[in-house]
């Protein structure tokens, strides 16, 4: 089995310099929704590109075979542009702007195709308003042909069952049929739908959930599509034991996994391939992307990306975990703390106004308010190592590369530029000078001067 995805359309109604299939739904490009479901069917995936092909290429895996449709002469012509991809394997054709088709539906379609030994098997759906879709013409429930909207007569336009564009074919028969179609129609294009008239046996599988075949042609449809699929995703999580306090303000992408008894508070955005364990509390006002979060984690009003968070960790409010952050069990990250490429070990805490970049923090470490790891020297990033049990006083600057020893203590306000030994007290600040009665003398002098 092969999969060919048609994604060469200009997408004029999007009114965008970005190709239509590169627009995002729940922070994931439209084309990647289709690619991901295709991967569940086969490793042999091809795609036909046209408008903005270079931008779309950047979104694709290296093993996806790319073909180009230089002229927009219809869907049949698009498939012909990938003729070398067609062989004696069955081939499933999908569309880059129909992102919500499910593996279950495609698997049902393929199984029907193989079981009935069809030349082609079409996926259809019944719509209350079928305007714009090709109508499926039948004779006593047997497929006859597909008539496109612009070529349909008034009687045919009353038919509710329409062609979704998705179908599976015997590769060699499709290849031969493509050379028999002509552009003799209202659009002057080579319709892929015309190949069915040259197929020996065509079957039809009717889809129940029309959301799966929603096409997207403009930004209104893009917003409507996201709203509908978001509702489906949230429903799935709630039925699996996740509490979502306000579905209207919660955004969770399709690849996210959440354990039971986790609570998602309002204004929360969870994207990418994030996994969240059981008994967590996420939000409100929180954004998470591509993170691994274990059980009993609390994240409030914070941002986390490309990070790993172990059990019983507390984050926020107003924390920012950037890529490469790893928090081990019982860590506490508080308000206005930012981390990047940093590992913080068990039972350590940085609770106020801190930046930790390119840093290792050992167990049972206290990082005081206002601490900064100065990791960039203007040319390269340098690392800071803080060993177990260290106490970093407030308003400390650790100028990397630097090592802070086990159970050492750094006095508040220090600028540390040299390694600190185990069990040492480090102070790096000027001596305090108190000048008694200085203010009174200054005021007296100002009076004499008439100031």
N, C-alpha and C positions, 0 to 999 in steps of 0.2 A: 504493500500500500504506500502511495505517495500522496502528498498534499501540495496543491498549488494555490497560492493566495494572490488574488487580483487586487492591486493597490496602485494603479497607474492614473487614476482619475485626478483631474485638476483641482476639484473642490472649490470651484469659483464662488459658490454661495457662502463659503466660510469667510471670504474677503480677508485673506491672510497670506502673508509671505511664507508661512509655515505650511508644509503639506498637510492635507486633511488628516491622514492617518497618523501624523506625529502629534496631533493635539491630544492632551491628556484627559483621562477620566479617572478620578480618584488618584491623581498623581502618577498615573501609569499611561504611557503613550498607547493610543488606540491600537496600533498595529501589534504591540506586544501582548495585548489580550488575546489576539488571534494566534500569534506565534505560540504562546504558551499552551493553548488547547491543542494546537496542531502537534506539538511535541508529545502529547499523550497518545496520539494516534500512530506516529511514525517518526523516525529520525531523518527521513528523506523529504525535505521541505524546500519548495521553490517559491519565489515571489516575483511578480511582474510589477516593475516600477516605471514611473514616468515623471510627472511633475515633482520637482524637488528630490530627485532620487538620491542625491548625495547626502542630504539631511536624514533621509530614512535609513540609508545604509548604516549610518552611525548607531542606529538603534538595534541592528540585527546581529545575531551570532555569526561567527565565521563560517559555520557549516551550512547556512542557508544559501541556496543557489539563487543568484539574482539574474533576472532577465529584464530587458528594457522594451517598452512600447513607445517608440518615438513619435508615432502619429496616433491620435485618438480616433480609431475607426471602429470602436465597439468592443464588447466583451469577447465575442468570438475571435476577433483579431488579436485581442490581448493574450488569449490562450495560444494562438498560433505563434506569437512571439516567443513562447516557451516550448515550441514544438520538439526541440531536442530533449526536453525533460519527459516527454511522453514516450512510453514503451508498452510492453505487454503487461505491466503492473496495473492494478486498479488505481485510479487517481481520484481524490476528493478535492473539489474546488470550493474554496472559501473566499470571503471578501474582507479586505482590510478595514472597511468602514461598517462592518457588522460584528462588533467586538464581544457580544455576550453569549454567543453560541456555546453550549456546554458539551463536555466530553460525553455525558450520558446520552444526549440527543445524537451526537455524531456516531457514537458506538452503535446505537439502535439502528441508525440509517445504514451503516456499513454491514451490520449483521443481516439486515433484511436484503440488502443487495447481494450478499454472498449466498444466503439461503435460497433465494429465488433465482439465482443465476441470471440476474438482469444485465442488460447492456448498460443501462443507467438507472439509478434510483434517485428520485427527486425528493427534496424536503419541501413540503407545502405548509401553509397556515391559513386559517380562516380569519378574515379581518372584517370588522363592521364597516370600516371605510377602506376599501382596497385601492383607492385612487393612487395611480403612479406605478402599480405593480402589474406584472404580467399575469393574466388569468389562465388557470389550468382548465382546459377543455376536455371533458370526459364523455364517453358513450357507455352507459350502463356500468359506471364505476371503473371503466378501463381508460387509461390515458390515451388521448388523441393528439393534442398539441398544446403549445403555450402561445397565447396571443398577447403581445405587448400593448400597453395602455393606448398608445397613439395609433395603433393599428386595429383596435377592438371596435366592433360595432355596438350599438346601444344595448342589444341583448347580452352580448358577451361582457359588457361593463357591469352588468348586474351580478355577475358571479363573484362570490365572496372568497372562494379558495384561490390562493395566489401562490406563485412561484417565489420562493425566498432567495433564489440565486444559488443556493447550496445544493450540491448533488455529487454523487459518486459515479464514476464511469469505468468501463473497461477501456484501458488506455489505448489499445490499437484501434478499437471501434471509434473512439473519440477522435483520434488522429485522422482517420479516413473521413469521418463526417465533417470535420472542419473544412475540408477541401471541397465540399459540396454546397456550402452556404454562400449566399450572395447578399449584397447590400440593397436588395429591392424591397425597401420599406420606407415608412414615413421619415425615419431618421437618416436614411442613407448610410447605415452602419451594418457591420457583420454581427448579428445577434447570436450569442451563444445558445439562446433558446431554440434556434432553428436546427441545431444538430439533432434534437430529439426525433425529428421527422425522418432522420436517416439511421435511427437506432432500431435494432431488431426487437427488443423487449424493454419497455420502460415501466418501472414501478414508482409508486408514490408513497411516502411516509408523511402523515399529517402531524404537525407539531401542535401541542396544546398551549404552551406558554409563549405568547407572541413577543414578550420582552427579549427572548433569546435572539430574535432576528430583527431587532430594531436597527434600521439603517440611519446613519447620521450624515446629513448634508449641509447643515448650517449650525450656527452657534446656539440657536434656540433648541434645536433637536439635541445638540450636545448637552445642554443643561438639563433637558427633560430626561435624556438617557441616563445621565449620572444620578439624577434624583430617583429614578425607578430602580436602577441596579443597586444603589445604596440602600434603599428600603429592603430589597431582597437579602442583601448581605447582613444587615442588622437583624432581620427576622431570623436568619439562620443562627446567628450567635445567641440571640435571646432564647430560642428553642433548645440550644445546647447548654443553657444554664448560666448565661452571662446577663447581668443586670445592666441595662443601658437606660439611664435616668431620663434622658431627653433625646430620643431618636432624631428629632428635627434638627438638632445642632451637633450631631455626632457623625463623623466621617471615618469609615473603616474600609480599606481596600480589600480586594478579593483574596489576596494571598496571605492575609493575616490570620493567625491562629490564637485563640484565647481560651484559657481554661475555665471550668465552672466556678461559680461563686466569686468571680471577679466583678467589680463594679466600675463602670465607665461613667464618669460624670460629664455634665454638659460642656460644650465647646471643646471637644477633644477630637484630635485628628491622628489616626493611626494608619501609616502607609507602609508600602514595601513588603518585604518578607519578614515582618515582625512576628515573633512568637511571645505570648504572654501567658504565664502560668496561672495557677489557681489562687484564689483568695487575695488578689491584688486590688488596689484602689488607684485608678488612673484618672487624673483630672481634678477639677475642671481646668479649662484653658491650657491644655497640654498638647504638644505635637511630638509624635514618635515616628521614626522611620528606620526600617531595617535594623531593629534591635532584638536581642534575645533577653527576655526578662523572666526570671524564675518566680517561684511562689512567694506570696505575702510581701510584695513590693508596693510601696506607696510613692506615687509621683504626683505632685501638685504644682500647677501653673509653671510648667517647665518644658524644655525642648531636649530631646534625646535622639541622636542619630548614629547609626553604625557602632553601637555600644553593646556591651554584655553586662547584665546586672543580675547578681546572684540573690539568694533568698534573704528576706527580712531587711532589705535596703530601703532607706528613706531618702527621697529626693525632693528638693524644693522648699519653699516656693522660689520661683525665678532662677532656677538653675539651668545651665546649658551643658549638656554632655555631647561633645563632638566626636568625630570618628576615632576609633582606637581606644576608647575608654573602656576599662574593665573594673567593675566594683564587686568585691567579694562580699561574703555574708556579713550582715549587721553594720555595714558602712552607712554613715550619715553625710549627705551632701545638702547644704542649706542654701539660704537665700543669696543670690548674686554670686554663685560659685560657677566657674567655667573650667572644664577639663578637656584635654585633647591628647591622644596617644599616651594615656596615663593609666597605670594600674594601681588601685588602692586596695590594700589587703584587709583582712577581717578586723572588724571592731574599730577601724580608724574613722576619723571624722574631720570634715572641713565645712564648717557651718555658716561662715559669713565672708562675703566680699573677697573671694580668693580666685587666683588663676593658677592652675597646675597643667603645664604643658611638657610633654616628653619626660614624664616623671614616673618613678616607682616609689610608692609609699608602702612601708611595711605594716605589720600588725600593731594595733593599739597605739596609733600615732594621733596626736592632736595637732591640727593645723590651725593656727590662730587667725583671727579676723584680719583681712588686709594683706595676707601673705601672697607673694608673687614669685613664681619661678621665671627668672629672666632667661628664657631658653634660646633666644635669637640674638646673635652677635652682629647682625648686619650682613652676614654671608651664609651662615649655616645654622641649623638647629642643634642644640646641645642638651645633654640629659642631666637630670637631677635624680639622685638616689637618696631616699630617706629611710633609714633602717628602723627596725621594730622598736616601739616604745619611745620614740623621740617626741619632744614637745617643742613645737615651733611657735614662738611668741608672736603676738599681734604685730602687724605692719612690718613683717620681715621680707626682705628681698633676697632670694637665693639665686646668685649669679652663676649660671651653668657654664661649663660642666663643674658639678660640685657634689660631694658626698657628705651626708649627715649621719653620724654614727649611731649605733644602738644606744637607747636610753639617754641620749644627749639632750641638752636643753639649750635653746637659743633665746636670748633675751629680746624683749619686744623692741621694735624699731631698728633691728640690726640689718646691715647689708653684708651678707656672707659671700665672700669670694674665694675662700680656701676651705679645704675639707675639715670637718669637725670630727675628732676622735670619739670612740665609744665613751659614754658616761661623762662627757665633758660639758662644761658651761661655755657657750660662745657668746661674746658680746662684741659688736662691731658698730660703735656709735661714739660720737663726741662726748666728752665729760660735760655734765651739766654745770653751769656757772650761775650762781645766785648773787646779784649785786644788791645789797640791802639798801633800802630807802632811795633807790635810783629814780623811781617814778616821782617821789616827792621833790627831789632835787630838780628834775626836769621841769616839773610844773612851776616851781619857784622861779627858775630861770626864764620861763616863758612869760610869767607875770611881769618880771622886771623889763623884759623886752617889749612888753605891750602886745604880745601875741595872744 
